[in-house]
């Protein structure tokens, strides 16, 4: 699943892919933001993405996007 985190005062979002479910990721983010904790998520390569909950601007949590490229008339 693709995850994008927008961080306050940072020009570019942090984008990565995780094997966690959307519900699990959302629960971690909700708890961190509500209780002033650290958001600690793991990507598919085993790396930890650590963001202070208070610095989070937005989070996009969704399934993997597949783009189709086609040539021809619709």
PyMOL Python script that loads the backbone (N, CA, C, O; Angstrom):
from pymol import cmd

cmd.read_pdbstr("""\
ATOM      1  N   UNK A   1       0.839  -1.164   0.000  1.00  0.00           N
ATOM      2  CA  UNK A   1       0.000   0.000   0.000  1.00  0.00           C
ATOM      3  C   UNK A   1       0.888   1.231   0.000  1.00  0.00           C
ATOM      4  O   UNK A   1       1.934   1.258   0.649  1.00  0.00           O
ATOM      5  N   UNK A   2       0.463   2.245  -0.730  1.00  0.00           N
ATOM      6  CA  UNK A   2       1.196   3.500  -0.806  1.00  0.00           C
ATOM      7  C   UNK A   2       0.775   4.435   0.323  1.00  0.00           C
ATOM      8  O   UNK A   2      -0.407   4.552   0.647  1.00  0.00           O
ATOM      9  N   UNK A   3       1.771   5.097   0.914  1.00  0.00           N
ATOM     10  CA  UNK A   3       1.527   6.048   1.994  1.00  0.00           C
ATOM     11  C   UNK A   3       2.283   7.331   1.658  1.00  0.00           C
ATOM     12  O   UNK A   3       3.435   7.286   1.226  1.00  0.00           O
ATOM     13  N   UNK A   4       1.631   8.468   1.860  1.00  0.00           N
ATOM     14  CA  UNK A   4       2.273   9.764   1.685  1.00  0.00           C
ATOM     15  C   UNK A   4       2.008  10.593   2.925  1.00  0.00           C
ATOM     16  O   UNK A   4       0.860  10.771   3.332  1.00  0.00           O
ATOM     17  N   UNK A   5       3.077  11.101   3.524  1.00  0.00           N
ATOM     18  CA  UNK A   5       2.968  11.941   4.713  1.00  0.00           C
ATOM     19  C   UNK A   5       3.451  13.339   4.379  1.00  0.00           C
ATOM     20  O   UNK A   5       4.578  13.525   3.920  1.00  0.00           O
ATOM     21  N   UNK A   6       2.596  14.317   4.612  1.00  0.00           N
ATOM     22  CA  UNK A   6       2.976  15.704   4.466  1.00  0.00           C
ATOM     23  C   UNK A   6       3.390  16.229   5.824  1.00  0.00           C
ATOM     24  O   UNK A   6       2.650  16.108   6.800  1.00  0.00           O
ATOM     25  N   UNK A   7       4.574  16.812   5.883  1.00  0.00           N
ATOM     26  CA  UNK A   7       5.110  17.282   7.156  1.00  0.00           C
ATOM     27  C   UNK A   7       5.171  18.806   7.136  1.00  0.00           C
ATOM     28  O   UNK A   7       5.626  19.407   6.162  1.00  0.00           O
ATOM     29  N   UNK A   8       4.712  19.418   8.212  1.00  0.00           N
ATOM     30  CA  UNK A   8       4.693  20.873   8.300  1.00  0.00           C
ATOM     31  C   UNK A   8       6.094  21.443   8.100  1.00  0.00           C
ATOM     32  O   UNK A   8       7.075  20.913   8.621  1.00  0.00           O
ATOM     33  N   UNK A   9       6.170  22.537   7.334  1.00  0.00           N
ATOM     34  CA  UNK A   9       7.416  23.258   7.059  1.00  0.00           C
ATOM     35  C   UNK A   9       8.442  22.440   6.273  1.00  0.00           C
ATOM     36  O   UNK A   9       9.633  22.748   6.297  1.00  0.00           O
ATOM     37  N   UNK A  10       7.982  21.403   5.581  1.00  0.00           N
ATOM     38  CA  UNK A  10       8.843  20.606   4.707  1.00  0.00           C
ATOM     39  C   UNK A  10       8.215  20.637   3.324  1.00  0.00           C
ATOM     40  O   UNK A  10       7.034  20.328   3.168  1.00  0.00           O
ATOM     41  N   UNK A  11       9.003  21.010   2.318  1.00  0.00           N
ATOM     42  CA  UNK A  11       8.464  21.228   0.979  1.00  0.00           C
ATOM     43  C   UNK A  11       7.951  19.958   0.311  1.00  0.00           C
ATOM     44  O   UNK A  11       6.942  20.006  -0.393  1.00  0.00           O
ATOM     45  N   UNK A  12       8.606  18.847   0.509  1.00  0.00           N
ATOM     46  CA  UNK A  12       8.226  17.617  -0.181  1.00  0.00           C
ATOM     47  C   UNK A  12       7.629  16.599   0.787  1.00  0.00           C
ATOM     48  O   UNK A  12       8.069  16.490   1.932  1.00  0.00           O
ATOM     49  N   UNK A  13       6.627  15.857   0.322  1.00  0.00           N
ATOM     50  CA  UNK A  13       6.054  14.812   1.176  1.00  0.00           C
ATOM     51  C   UNK A  13       6.993  13.602   1.262  1.00  0.00           C
ATOM     52  O   UNK A  13       7.879  13.424   0.427  1.00  0.00           O
ATOM     53  N   UNK A  14       6.781  12.795   2.270  1.00  0.00           N
ATOM     54  CA  UNK A  14       7.493  11.532   2.426  1.00  0.00           C
ATOM     55  C   UNK A  14       6.573  10.456   1.870  1.00  0.00           C
ATOM     56  O   UNK A  14       5.482  10.238   2.397  1.00  0.00           O
ATOM     57  N   UNK A  15       7.006   9.783   0.811  1.00  0.00           N
ATOM     58  CA  UNK A  15       6.195   8.754   0.164  1.00  0.00           C
ATOM     59  C   UNK A  15       6.919   7.421   0.236  1.00  0.00           C
ATOM     60  O   UNK A  15       8.125   7.343   0.001  1.00  0.00           O
ATOM     61  N   UNK A  16       6.172   6.368   0.565  1.00  0.00           N
ATOM     62  CA  UNK A  16       6.754   5.032   0.656  1.00  0.00           C
ATOM     63  C   UNK A  16       5.650   3.982   0.564  1.00  0.00           C
ATOM     64  O   UNK A  16       4.463   4.303   0.612  1.00  0.00           O
ATOM     65  N   UNK A  17       6.058   2.743   0.433  1.00  0.00           N
ATOM     66  CA  UNK A  17       5.128   1.627   0.350  1.00  0.00           C
ATOM     67  C   UNK A  17       5.300   0.755   1.587  1.00  0.00           C
ATOM     68  O   UNK A  17       6.419   0.508   2.036  1.00  0.00           O
ATOM     69  N   UNK A  18       4.182   0.295   2.130  1.00  0.00           N
ATOM     70  CA  UNK A  18       4.197  -0.527   3.340  1.00  0.00           C
ATOM     71  C   UNK A  18       3.343  -1.775   3.142  1.00  0.00           C
ATOM     72  O   UNK A  18       2.406  -1.783   2.344  1.00  0.00           O
ATOM     73  N   UNK A  19       3.679  -2.816   3.874  1.00  0.00           N
ATOM     74  CA  UNK A  19       2.882  -4.039   3.850  1.00  0.00           C
ATOM     75  C   UNK A  19       1.760  -4.012   4.888  1.00  0.00           C
ATOM     76  O   UNK A  19       0.922  -4.913   4.916  1.00  0.00           O
ATOM     77  N   UNK A  20       1.739  -2.977   5.749  1.00  0.00           N
ATOM     78  CA  UNK A  20       0.684  -2.854   6.766  1.00  0.00           C
ATOM     79  C   UNK A  20      -0.657  -2.540   6.117  1.00  0.00           C
ATOM     80  O   UNK A  20      -0.710  -2.032   4.997  1.00  0.00           O
ATOM     81  N   UNK A  21      -1.733  -2.842   6.822  1.00  0.00           N
ATOM     82  CA  UNK A  21      -3.071  -2.520   6.328  1.00  0.00           C
ATOM     83  C   UNK A  21      -3.360  -1.038   6.547  1.00  0.00           C
ATOM     84  O   UNK A  21      -2.729  -0.384   7.377  1.00  0.00           O
ATOM     85  N   UNK A  22      -4.312  -0.530   5.799  1.00  0.00           N
ATOM     86  CA  UNK A  22      -4.710   0.872   5.944  1.00  0.00           C
ATOM     87  C   UNK A  22      -5.228   1.133   7.356  1.00  0.00           C
ATOM     88  O   UNK A  22      -4.975   2.197   7.921  1.00  0.00           O
ATOM     89  N   UNK A  23      -5.941   0.184   7.921  1.00  0.00           N
ATOM     90  CA  UNK A  23      -6.498   0.340   9.269  1.00  0.00           C
ATOM     91  C   UNK A  23      -5.387   0.446  10.306  1.00  0.00           C
ATOM     92  O   UNK A  23      -5.469   1.259  11.227  1.00  0.00           O
ATOM     93  N   UNK A  24      -4.343  -0.379  10.158  1.00  0.00           N
ATOM     94  CA  UNK A  24      -3.230  -0.362  11.108  1.00  0.00           C
ATOM     95  C   UNK A  24      -2.460   0.958  11.030  1.00  0.00           C
ATOM     96  O   UNK A  24      -2.152   1.565  12.056  1.00  0.00           O
ATOM     97  N   UNK A  25      -2.156   1.392   9.817  1.00  0.00           N
ATOM     98  CA  UNK A  25      -1.437   2.652   9.621  1.00  0.00           C
ATOM     99  C   UNK A  25      -2.254   3.817  10.168  1.00  0.00           C
ATOM    100  O   UNK A  25      -1.718   4.695  10.845  1.00  0.00           O
ATOM    101  N   UNK A  26      -3.543   3.823   9.875  1.00  0.00           N
ATOM    102  CA  UNK A  26      -4.420   4.890  10.354  1.00  0.00           C
ATOM    103  C   UNK A  26      -4.469   4.924  11.881  1.00  0.00           C
ATOM    104  O   UNK A  26      -4.465   6.001  12.478  1.00  0.00           O
ATOM    105  N   UNK A  27      -4.515   3.758  12.511  1.00  0.00           N
ATOM    106  CA  UNK A  27      -4.554   3.691  13.976  1.00  0.00           C
ATOM    107  C   UNK A  27      -3.264   4.245  14.584  1.00  0.00           C
ATOM    108  O   UNK A  27      -3.311   4.953  15.590  1.00  0.00           O
ATOM    109  N   UNK A  28      -2.118   3.932  13.987  1.00  0.00           N
ATOM    110  CA  UNK A  28      -0.835   4.446  14.480  1.00  0.00           C
ATOM    111  C   UNK A  28      -0.798   5.971  14.369  1.00  0.00           C
ATOM    112  O   UNK A  28      -0.379   6.659  15.300  1.00  0.00           O
ATOM    113  N   UNK A  29      -1.240   6.489  13.224  1.00  0.00           N
ATOM    114  CA  UNK A  29      -1.234   7.935  13.006  1.00  0.00           C
ATOM    115  C   UNK A  29      -2.222   8.625  13.938  1.00  0.00           C
ATOM    116  O   UNK A  29      -1.890   9.647  14.537  1.00  0.00           O
ATOM    117  N   UNK A  30      -3.434   8.081  14.070  1.00  0.00           N
ATOM    118  CA  UNK A  30      -4.436   8.666  14.968  1.00  0.00           C
ATOM    119  C   UNK A  30      -3.924   8.761  16.396  1.00  0.00           C
ATOM    120  O   UNK A  30      -4.072   9.797  17.044  1.00  0.00           O
ATOM    121  N   UNK A  31      -3.320   7.678  16.893  1.00  0.00           N
ATOM    122  CA  UNK A  31      -2.811   7.653  18.259  1.00  0.00           C
ATOM    123  C   UNK A  31      -1.682   8.657  18.443  1.00  0.00           C
ATOM    124  O   UNK A  31      -1.634   9.358  19.454  1.00  0.00           O
ATOM    125  N   UNK A  32      -0.779   8.732  17.481  1.00  0.00           N
ATOM    126  CA  UNK A  32       0.362   9.642  17.594  1.00  0.00           C
ATOM    127  C   UNK A  32      -0.075  11.102  17.588  1.00  0.00           C
ATOM    128  O   UNK A  32       0.423  11.905  18.377  1.00  0.00           O
ATOM    129  N   UNK A  33      -1.001  11.445  16.704  1.00  0.00           N
ATOM    130  CA  UNK A  33      -1.463  12.832  16.616  1.00  0.00           C
ATOM    131  C   UNK A  33      -2.269  13.211  17.866  1.00  0.00           C
ATOM    132  O   UNK A  33      -2.089  14.299  18.412  1.00  0.00           O
ATOM    133  N   UNK A  34      -3.142  12.328  18.311  1.00  0.00           N
ATOM    134  CA  UNK A  34      -4.002  12.623  19.462  1.00  0.00           C
ATOM    135  C   UNK A  34      -3.221  12.713  20.774  1.00  0.00           C
ATOM    136  O   UNK A  34      -3.597  13.474  21.666  1.00  0.00           O
ATOM    137  N   UNK A  35      -2.138  11.943  20.897  1.00  0.00           N
ATOM    138  CA  UNK A  35      -1.429  11.866  22.166  1.00  0.00           C
ATOM    139  C   UNK A  35      -0.020  12.458  22.129  1.00  0.00           C
ATOM    140  O   UNK A  35       0.757  12.263  23.064  1.00  0.00           O
ATOM    141  N   UNK A  36       0.313  13.175  21.060  1.00  0.00           N
ATOM    142  CA  UNK A  36       1.624  13.813  20.962  1.00  0.00           C
ATOM    143  C   UNK A  36       2.779  12.831  20.885  1.00  0.00           C
ATOM    144  O   UNK A  36       3.871  13.114  21.379  1.00  0.00           O
ATOM    145  N   UNK A  37       2.547  11.681  20.273  1.00  0.00           N
ATOM    146  CA  UNK A  37       3.583  10.649  20.164  1.00  0.00           C
ATOM    147  C   UNK A  37       4.289  10.733  18.814  1.00  0.00           C
ATOM    148  O   UNK A  37       3.996  11.595  17.986  1.00  0.00           O
ATOM    149  N   UNK A  38       5.208   9.831  18.627  1.00  0.00           N
ATOM    150  CA  UNK A  38       5.950   9.704  17.375  1.00  0.00           C
ATOM    151  C   UNK A  38       5.223   8.719  16.461  1.00  0.00           C
ATOM    152  O   UNK A  38       4.769   7.667  16.911  1.00  0.00           O
ATOM    153  N   UNK A  39       5.113   9.063  15.174  1.00  0.00           N
ATOM    154  CA  UNK A  39       4.596   8.139  14.169  1.00  0.00           C
ATOM    155  C   UNK A  39       5.780   7.297  13.718  1.00  0.00           C
ATOM    156  O   UNK A  39       6.765   7.838  13.216  1.00  0.00           O
ATOM    157  N   UNK A  40       5.699   5.990  13.888  1.00  0.00           N
ATOM    158  CA  UNK A  40       6.783   5.081  13.498  1.00  0.00           C
ATOM    159  C   UNK A  40       6.194   4.012  12.593  1.00  0.00           C
ATOM    160  O   UNK A  40       5.528   3.088  13.060  1.00  0.00           O
ATOM    161  N   UNK A  41       6.442   4.143  11.295  1.00  0.00           N
ATOM    162  CA  UNK A  41       5.928   3.196  10.311  1.00  0.00           C
ATOM    163  C   UNK A  41       7.095   2.491   9.635  1.00  0.00           C
ATOM    164  O   UNK A  41       8.199   3.032   9.579  1.00  0.00           O
ATOM    165  N   UNK A  42       6.860   1.286   9.123  1.00  0.00           N
ATOM    166  CA  UNK A  42       7.906   0.494   8.477  1.00  0.00           C
ATOM    167  C   UNK A  42       7.550   0.302   7.010  1.00  0.00           C
ATOM    168  O   UNK A  42       6.429  -0.080   6.676  1.00  0.00           O
ATOM    169  N   UNK A  43       8.528   0.576   6.127  1.00  0.00           N
ATOM    170  CA  UNK A  43       8.265   0.385   4.701  1.00  0.00           C
ATOM    171  C   UNK A  43       8.560  -1.061   4.297  1.00  0.00           C
ATOM    172  O   UNK A  43       8.952  -1.875   5.133  1.00  0.00           O
ATOM    173  N   UNK A  44       8.371  -1.378   3.014  1.00  0.00           N
ATOM    174  CA  UNK A  44       8.536  -2.747   2.532  1.00  0.00           C
ATOM    175  C   UNK A  44       9.982  -3.221   2.559  1.00  0.00           C
ATOM    176  O   UNK A  44      10.242  -4.418   2.440  1.00  0.00           O
ATOM    177  N   UNK A  45      10.932  -2.291   2.716  1.00  0.00           N
ATOM    178  CA  UNK A  45      12.345  -2.656   2.796  1.00  0.00           C
ATOM    179  C   UNK A  45      12.807  -2.790   4.236  1.00  0.00           C
ATOM    180  O   UNK A  45      13.987  -3.038   4.484  1.00  0.00           O
ATOM    181  N   UNK A  46      11.894  -2.630   5.193  1.00  0.00           N
ATOM    182  CA  UNK A  46      12.226  -2.753   6.602  1.00  0.00           C
ATOM    183  C   UNK A  46      12.740  -1.480   7.246  1.00  0.00           C
ATOM    184  O   UNK A  46      13.165  -1.500   8.401  1.00  0.00           O
ATOM    185  N   UNK A  47      12.707  -0.368   6.514  1.00  0.00           N
ATOM    186  CA  UNK A  47      13.159   0.911   7.067  1.00  0.00           C
ATOM    187  C   UNK A  47      12.041   1.544   7.886  1.00  0.00           C
ATOM    188  O   UNK A  47      10.864   1.430   7.543  1.00  0.00           O
ATOM    189  N   UNK A  48      12.425   2.215   8.977  1.00  0.00           N
ATOM    190  CA  UNK A  48      11.454   2.920   9.819  1.00  0.00           C
ATOM    191  C   UNK A  48      11.343   4.362   9.347  1.00  0.00           C
ATOM    192  O   UNK A  48      12.348   5.043   9.146  1.00  0.00           O
ATOM    193  N   UNK A  49      10.116   4.814   9.174  1.00  0.00           N
ATOM    194  CA  UNK A  49       9.839   6.212   8.868  1.00  0.00           C
ATOM    195  C   UNK A  49       9.298   6.800  10.161  1.00  0.00           C
ATOM    196  O   UNK A  49       8.237   6.396  10.635  1.00  0.00           O
ATOM    197  N   UNK A  50      10.022   7.747  10.727  1.00  0.00           N
ATOM    198  CA  UNK A  50       9.690   8.296  12.039  1.00  0.00           C
ATOM    199  C   UNK A  50       9.408   9.789  11.890  1.00  0.00           C
ATOM    200  O   UNK A  50      10.253  10.551  11.420  1.00  0.00           O
ATOM    201  N   UNK A  51       8.202  10.194  12.301  1.00  0.00           N
ATOM    202  CA  UNK A  51       7.762  11.583  12.187  1.00  0.00           C
ATOM    203  C   UNK A  51       7.064  11.978  13.490  1.00  0.00           C
ATOM    204  O   UNK A  51       6.230  11.218  13.983  1.00  0.00           O
ATOM    205  N   UNK A  52       7.375  13.128  14.055  1.00  0.00           N
ATOM    206  CA  UNK A  52       6.623  13.573  15.231  1.00  0.00           C
ATOM    207  C   UNK A  52       5.148  13.787  14.861  1.00  0.00           C
ATOM    208  O   UNK A  52       4.849  14.432  13.856  1.00  0.00           O
ATOM    209  N   UNK A  53       4.249  13.260  15.653  1.00  0.00           N
ATOM    210  CA  UNK A  53       2.817  13.403  15.381  1.00  0.00           C
ATOM    211  C   UNK A  53       2.388  14.853  15.284  1.00  0.00           C
ATOM    212  O   UNK A  53       1.502  15.187  14.497  1.00  0.00           O
ATOM    213  N   UNK A  54       3.010  15.722  16.078  1.00  0.00           N
ATOM    214  CA  UNK A  54       2.645  17.141  16.070  1.00  0.00           C
ATOM    215  C   UNK A  54       3.067  17.845  14.784  1.00  0.00           C
ATOM    216  O   UNK A  54       2.551  18.920  14.478  1.00  0.00           O
ATOM    217  N   UNK A  55       4.000  17.257  14.020  1.00  0.00           N
ATOM    218  CA  UNK A  55       4.492  17.883  12.800  1.00  0.00           C
ATOM    219  C   UNK A  55       3.746  17.416  11.554  1.00  0.00           C
ATOM    220  O   UNK A  55       4.000  17.914  10.457  1.00  0.00           O
ATOM    221  N   UNK A  56       2.835  16.469  11.712  1.00  0.00           N
ATOM    222  CA  UNK A  56       2.122  15.927  10.558  1.00  0.00           C
ATOM    223  C   UNK A  56       1.140  16.950  10.003  1.00  0.00           C
ATOM    224  O   UNK A  56       0.322  17.505  10.736  1.00  0.00           O
ATOM    225  N   UNK A  57       1.233  17.188   8.706  1.00  0.00           N
ATOM    226  CA  UNK A  57       0.293  18.096   8.042  1.00  0.00           C
ATOM    227  C   UNK A  57      -0.878  17.327   7.451  1.00  0.00           C
ATOM    228  O   UNK A  57      -2.028  17.748   7.574  1.00  0.00           O
ATOM    229  N   UNK A  58      -0.584  16.185   6.801  1.00  0.00           N
ATOM    230  CA  UNK A  58      -1.624  15.331   6.233  1.00  0.00           C
ATOM    231  C   UNK A  58      -1.055  13.942   5.996  1.00  0.00           C
ATOM    232  O   UNK A  58       0.161  13.747   5.992  1.00  0.00           O
ATOM    233  N   UNK A  59      -1.941  12.986   5.800  1.00  0.00           N
ATOM    234  CA  UNK A  59      -1.552  11.613   5.470  1.00  0.00           C
ATOM    235  C   UNK A  59      -2.497  11.081   4.407  1.00  0.00           C
ATOM    236  O   UNK A  59      -3.717  11.181   4.536  1.00  0.00           O
ATOM    237  N   UNK A  60      -1.920  10.516   3.360  1.00  0.00           N
ATOM    238  CA  UNK A  60      -2.701   9.829   2.337  1.00  0.00           C
ATOM    239  C   UNK A  60      -2.372   8.352   2.454  1.00  0.00           C
ATOM    240  O   UNK A  60      -1.220   7.947   2.303  1.00  0.00           O
ATOM    241  N   UNK A  61      -3.383   7.562   2.720  1.00  0.00           N
ATOM    242  CA  UNK A  61      -3.211   6.130   2.906  1.00  0.00           C
ATOM    243  C   UNK A  61      -4.105   5.443   1.897  1.00  0.00           C
ATOM    244  O   UNK A  61      -5.319   5.644   1.894  1.00  0.00           O
ATOM    245  N   UNK A  62      -3.507   4.635   1.043  1.00  0.00           N
ATOM    246  CA  UNK A  62      -4.328   3.982   0.032  1.00  0.00           C
ATOM    247  C   UNK A  62      -3.658   2.773  -0.544  1.00  0.00           C
ATOM    248  O   UNK A  62      -2.500   2.478  -0.249  1.00  0.00           O
ATOM    249  N   UNK A  63      -4.398   2.076  -1.367  1.00  0.00           N
ATOM    250  CA  UNK A  63      -3.852   0.891  -1.993  1.00  0.00           C
ATOM    251  C   UNK A  63      -2.894   1.294  -3.096  1.00  0.00           C
ATOM    252  O   UNK A  63      -2.844   2.450  -3.518  1.00  0.00           O
ATOM    253  N   UNK A  64      -2.147   0.325  -3.543  1.00  0.00           N
ATOM    254  CA  UNK A  64      -1.162   0.581  -4.587  1.00  0.00           C
ATOM    255  C   UNK A  64      -1.852   1.043  -5.854  1.00  0.00           C
ATOM    256  O   UNK A  64      -2.838   0.449  -6.289  1.00  0.00           O
ATOM    257  N   UNK A  65      -1.330   2.101  -6.440  1.00  0.00           N
ATOM    258  CA  UNK A  65      -1.901   2.658  -7.655  1.00  0.00           C
ATOM    259  C   UNK A  65      -1.198   2.051  -8.852  1.00  0.00           C
ATOM    260  O   UNK A  65       0.031   2.014  -8.908  1.00  0.00           O
ATOM    261  N   UNK A  66      -1.968   1.582  -9.797  1.00  0.00           N
ATOM    262  CA  UNK A  66      -1.389   1.037 -11.023  1.00  0.00           C
ATOM    263  C   UNK A  66      -1.809   1.926 -12.165  1.00  0.00           C
ATOM    264  O   UNK A  66      -2.994   2.203 -12.349  1.00  0.00           O
ATOM    265  N   UNK A  67      -0.830   2.375 -12.935  1.00  0.00           N
ATOM    266  CA  UNK A  67      -1.102   3.258 -14.062  1.00  0.00           C
ATOM    267  C   UNK A  67      -1.036   2.449 -15.344  1.00  0.00           C
ATOM    268  O   UNK A  67      -0.105   1.674 -15.562  1.00  0.00           O
ATOM    269  N   UNK A  68      -2.030   2.641 -16.182  1.00  0.00           N
ATOM    270  CA  UNK A  68      -2.040   1.979 -17.469  1.00  0.00           C
ATOM    271  C   UNK A  68      -1.686   2.993 -18.539  1.00  0.00           C
ATOM    272  O   UNK A  68      -2.189   4.116 -18.543  1.00  0.00           O
ATOM    273  N   UNK A  69      -0.833   2.591 -19.426  1.00  0.00           N
ATOM    274  CA  UNK A  69      -0.467   3.448 -20.533  1.00  0.00           C
ATOM    275  C   UNK A  69      -1.020   2.810 -21.788  1.00  0.00           C
ATOM    276  O   UNK A  69      -0.768   1.638 -22.066  1.00  0.00           O
ATOM    277  N   UNK A  70      -1.764   3.575 -22.532  1.00  0.00           N
ATOM    278  CA  UNK A  70      -2.351   3.047 -23.750  1.00  0.00           C
ATOM    279  C   UNK A  70      -2.293   4.044 -24.867  1.00  0.00           C
ATOM    280  O   UNK A  70      -2.246   5.253 -24.643  1.00  0.00           O
ATOM    281  N   UNK A  71      -2.297   3.538 -26.051  1.00  0.00           N
ATOM    282  CA  UNK A  71      -2.279   4.385 -27.232  1.00  0.00           C
ATOM    283  C   UNK A  71      -3.455   3.969 -28.096  1.00  0.00           C
ATOM    284  O   UNK A  71      -3.630   2.789 -28.399  1.00  0.00           O
ATOM    285  N   UNK A  72      -4.241   4.925 -28.479  1.00  0.00           N
ATOM    286  CA  UNK A  72      -5.378   4.610 -29.326  1.00  0.00           C
ATOM    287  C   UNK A  72      -6.562   5.488 -28.987  1.00  0.00           C
ATOM    288  O   UNK A  72      -6.518   6.277 -28.043  1.00  0.00           O
ATOM    289  N   UNK A  73      -7.594   5.347 -29.747  1.00  0.00           N
ATOM    290  CA  UNK A  73      -8.803   6.151 -29.546  1.00  0.00           C
ATOM    291  C   UNK A  73      -9.663   5.547 -28.459  1.00  0.00           C
ATOM    292  O   UNK A  73      -9.717   4.327 -28.298  1.00  0.00           O
ATOM    293  N   UNK A  74     -10.327   6.395 -27.724  1.00  0.00           N
ATOM    294  CA  UNK A  74     -11.255   5.928 -26.698  1.00  0.00           C
ATOM    295  C   UNK A  74     -12.637   5.814 -27.236  1.00  0.00           C
ATOM    296  O   UNK A  74     -13.554   5.434 -26.508  1.00  0.00           O
TER     297      UNK A  74
END
""", "prot")
cmd.dss("prot")
cmd.show_as("cartoon", "prot")
cmd.util.cbc("prot")
cmd.orient("prot")
